């Protein structure tokens, strides 16, 4: 759907947030099971290369995400969104080297950056990185992309 704002068409899509969140979880688990890290997913007590039982239940909609875990949108304050026809993933590890596990997964999804946090304490609201300030928002309702200082594309999430 497109609306007009100051001479630009603003394209808008609506996405079911919980379904997207579960898709990210299933993609994270499959990536880890097929990869060579062989680390537990979501909990150091899980079997190597496999998800915890709780994550399996979340992936199939049997139980909700605990605490502040789940999908976070990540936006650098100083950087533009660069649309790309690809999806990338990398894992975020936690724990000592002898007891590491996958605690989160970072996804670049058609130019948008998301982090799926598997831990109940969630993520902070922001972080100072080498690329500038990264703002993190759990279950953000709207992401807007701008072209030439004007809104050009928006994604609304139904949570």
Secondary structure, DSSP 8 states (H G I E B T S, - for coil): -EEEETTEEEEEEEEEHHHHHHHHHHHHHHHHHHSS---EESSTTS-TTSB-HHHHHHHTTSS---TT-EEEEEEETT------S-EEEEEEEES-GGG-EEEEEEEEETTEEEEEE-STT---SEEEETTEEEEEEET-SEEEEEETTEEEEEEEEE-
